[in-house]
Amino acid sequence: MELGVYAVLAVAVIVAVAAFARKLGIAAPIILVVVGVGLSYLPGVPDVEVPHEIILDGLLPPILYAAAVSVPIMDFRRNLAPIASLSVLLVVVTAFATGFLLFELLPDLDFAAAVALGAIISPPDAVAATSIGRRLGLPPRLLTVLEGEGLVNDATALVLLRSAVAASAGLLASPWAGVGDFFYAVIAAVVIGLLAGIVTVFVRSKLDDPVLDTALSLAVPFVAFMPAEALGASGVLAVVVAGLYTGHAAPSRFSPQSRISDRINWRTIQFLLENGVFLLIGLEIRTLVEDVDDSVLSVGASVGIGLIATLALILLRYLWIGPLVFGLRQRERRAERRTYRSLLALYYYRTHPVTTKRQARVRDRLEHDYERRRADLEQQRQEGIDWRGGVVLGWSGMRGVVTLAAAQSLPDTTPYRPQLILIAFTVAVASIVLQGGTLPALIRLLKVQGVDAREDRKELASLLETISGAGLDALDDHVSESGDEVDPDVVERARQTTFLRTEAAWERAGRRELQDQTPHRQFRELRLLIVAAEREKMLELRSLGSYSSRVLAEAQSLLDQEETRLRRRPGGGH
């Protein structure tokens, strides 16, 4: 009973803070941390200490999976180099650099244990940064890099933490054993995650009931996580791989109802779990402070070391991102050369007749390769990360979920354990409040240009025009090849529906000057008026009991579907 009350209160706080944060223009995680700290000191609030297994094994897999399924694998592939640089190399460098700093500041701490704490505070959490970035219109490529970094860096940090703890306990034969363990954990996790994604997508594609599909989808993160952990691989990386594969396969393997249900359910789960963890960070502060033994290292000294570590993390991140941004410019030039070479390879087949099936296959492969390289190059040119983007990227290194849980997983025999946990929490809270609180002002100050909504609408209209052409060609082929007589009025109705959708998209893109007087806007408003009247009449009939409840439920569903379609706006998110 008591646990249920706390759960209800937590959800109420999360929802209230999220709604309040939108009006203030501040990321909800920042306010939740502050609210959590304040609540922890209220009279009657019990000590809050959540076992790290619940977060690492119970909450982290669905959080990462929910984020991974929404990341387009095409964008992830295009930005693999900066994502790998930030989420693997920078995490390793940061762990050892901050570990050395802590080793010097804490005399009784051995180097391996110091590196373990460095691994704990090294991975940024992209939740606050991406929520701020989306609201203020950061460039999509910058958001993709932040999201990709947040997905992968947890795996790097946790594997490094495992090796460092083993070394501190004398269980690691040599540094090379740690390197071997790292590569095994990564490779095995990728294989297990891919297998989990393939199997679960296959099974879910055979289910025609969205309820059953949703129920199975909730188990997918753990289907990837548990085998990977049991085999000594990175469970969180396996979850990310399974999520990326599922998100990529969903459009071709799942029904529309399942995709819509999946998006809503996982967005809700992600919202509650992510924000719940930030609330926990604040709630646990009082307990952590009380656990510190001042005779070993005082609370003030621990917090001071945490602030020093925070400054070191910011400095290290900027020292890394400067060369990274320069390297991305060089990578764009190399991409230009590779694209030109692929065009030269294709030129022969475009200027000479193809006489064999093998030559046709080679030509098609070269055409596909060239088109993809050209699209990648165009995206890099349009959404290049300049020095302004680099500054924002550097300031977006807030710590969060993994730092919270991993700090509490340190063995009880670790010297300064309560102080080390408090140091890690200080880093997390300071980075969330300091960097997260000032990130919106920094973005506005630098005038970082994000998505052009009008250009997006034009691109959408162009895409719909292209795919509509394919659809109309298929309609014509079907009519001409069909042995049965097809009613011309039915064919024309299907054709006009396609034309209307494309024309409506061009109207939203600004093809017409008077947006408020476009026919499709008027049509939508009139249909909404009709649907509202129909709903009112249906509710009246329900109150009279004139129709059965199952028929009324079906009518309600039809009205909901139409109203949802009419109220939808492009760019509204998932």
C-alpha angles and dihedrals in degrees: 000000000000092000090052091052091052091048092052091047091049093051091047091051092047094050093044093048092046092052092045092046092057091056091048093045092234125127111258095230090063094054092042092056091051092045090049092053091049094048092049091064096048115113113263096021107130125228110278118213117152116196109249091232090066091057100036097041102025110030106024097061095057091041092055094041092051089053095044097052090057096051111094107234090218091061091043090053093047091053098037094117098057091038092053091045093053100035100043114017097035092046091053093046092046093049093054095040095050089039089058090049092052091044089058094045097047111051098193094050117099119223096250092054089047090053088049090058089044088056090050095055097036104080115079120216111229097200098096094037096051094044089053092042094053093048093050095041104249115184111276093237092057090051091048091053091049092047093046091048091050091051099050105030092070090062092049093049096046094048090047090048091052092052093045093050090049090050091049090053091048093247096120115087096204142338088264089060088059091050090050091048090051094052092044091051092051099044094043091047092053091050094046093045092050092048091048090050094048094047096045093045090051093050094044092049088061093056116089095185113087090205092058091043092052092048091054093044090060089062096049097089091054093043086062098035104050100051091045093052092045090055094047095254129125107282094191093053090050088053091050092050091048090049094049091049093047092049090050095047097043098086093056101033108035131065119250090249091053093049093050092047091047093052094049096044096047093044088054093047091047092049095051098041098043095047091041090058092051089051088051091053089061095041094053096053095087093050091049092051092050092051093058116104107218092201089066099037125338126238091245092052091047092051090046091053089048091054091048089051090050092055090047091052092051092048093048092049093053092045088055099042095052094066090037093060090047089049091053089058090052090047090055090056091050089049089055091054093047091049091051091050091050089052091052090051090051095045093075093058092045092055099038128060117256110231105170137048090240091056089048091053091048091049093049091048091050091047091052092046093050095047091050094047091048091050091048091050092048090051091050091051095048096043102031117158108237129181091284091055089047091055091051091045090052094050092049096076099114117157123225144133102019093043089054096050101033093053091059091050092069110119116262089240093062112117114248090010097159090043092048091052090049090049090052092048090048089055091049096047095042093049094046094048099036102038098027092046094051099036095090091053090048092051091050092045093052091043092223107193116225135176120344101223093200093052089049090054090050091049090049091051091049091050092049090049091053096047091042088059090056090048094051091048089054089050092051092047091050093049093048095045098040114106092205121079110254118209107247090217090058091049092049091048091053090047094049092050089059093046092049093053093051094044091050089054091052090049090054088048090060103259087137118056099216103059094179092058101048114132093233093051089052091046091052092049092049092048091049088051090052094046091050091053091047091051092050091051092047091053089050091052090047091055089052093048091230094144135036118266094241092056091046090051091052091049090048090053092051092050091047092052093051094045091049090052093047094048095045117116127197113253093026092132129243 
